[in-house]
Amino acid sequence: MGNRLVLVLTFAVVTGSGALVAFILGYVAHYDLGLSRVEIRDSAFIAVAMLVIMLATESVRRRWQKPK
């Protein structure tokens, strides 16, 4: 039960930190660098798609790996 609590708390902290960093980067890109919200949204979508592909590839590789 203790491991599950640590896992949930770690996930919450990492998720919250990621959301805060994304918000700050979006704010800086829009107000300081002058990028439009559409440009920021498109770049964010591409970055998330690449991240999902990498995570899915790693997950599939781990499950289909032959035991030693």
C-alpha positions as CSV (number, residue, x, y, z in Angstrom):
1,M,0.0,0.0,0.0
2,G,2.9,2.4,0.7
3,N,4.4,1.9,-2.7
4,R,1.1,2.8,-4.4
5,L,0.8,6.0,-2.3
6,V,4.4,7.0,-3.3
7,L,3.6,6.3,-6.9
8,V,0.4,8.4,-6.9
9,L,2.2,11.3,-5.1
10,T,5.1,11.1,-7.6
11,F,2.7,11.1,-10.5
12,A,0.8,14.1,-9.1
13,V,4.0,16.1,-8.5
14,V,5.4,15.4,-11.9
15,T,2.1,16.2,-13.6
16,G,1.6,19.4,-11.7
17,S,5.2,20.5,-12.5
18,G,4.8,19.7,-16.1
19,A,1.6,21.7,-16.3
20,L,3.2,24.7,-14.6
21,V,6.2,24.6,-16.9
22,A,3.9,24.4,-20.0
23,F,1.9,27.4,-18.8
24,I,5.1,29.5,-18.1
25,L,6.6,28.6,-21.5
26,G,3.3,29.4,-23.3
27,Y,3.1,32.7,-21.5
28,V,6.7,33.7,-22.3
29,A,6.2,32.6,-26.0
30,H,3.1,34.6,-26.4
31,Y,3.8,37.8,-24.5
32,D,7.5,38.1,-24.6
33,L,8.4,36.5,-28.0
34,G,5.2,37.6,-29.7
35,L,4.2,34.2,-31.1
36,S,0.5,33.8,-31.8
37,R,-1.5,31.2,-29.8
38,V,-2.0,29.2,-33.0
39,E,1.7,28.9,-33.5
40,I,2.2,27.8,-29.9
41,R,-0.7,25.3,-30.1
42,D,0.7,23.7,-33.3
43,S,4.2,23.4,-31.8
44,A,2.8,21.9,-28.6
45,F,0.7,19.4,-30.5
46,I,3.8,18.3,-32.5
47,A,5.9,17.9,-29.3
48,V,3.2,15.9,-27.6
49,A,2.7,13.6,-30.6
50,M,6.5,12.9,-30.6
51,L,6.5,12.2,-26.9
52,V,3.5,9.8,-27.2
53,I,5.2,8.0,-30.1
54,M,8.4,7.6,-28.1
55,L,6.6,6.3,-25.0
56,A,4.4,3.9,-27.0
57,T,7.5,2.5,-28.8
58,E,9.3,2.0,-25.4
59,S,6.2,0.3,-24.0
60,V,5.8,-2.1,-26.9
61,R,9.5,-2.9,-26.9
62,R,9.5,-3.8,-23.2
63,R,6.4,-6.1,-23.6
64,W,7.7,-7.9,-26.7
65,Q,11.3,-8.3,-25.6
66,K,12.4,-11.9,-25.3
67,P,13.3,-13.0,-21.8
68,K,17.0,-13.7,-21.3
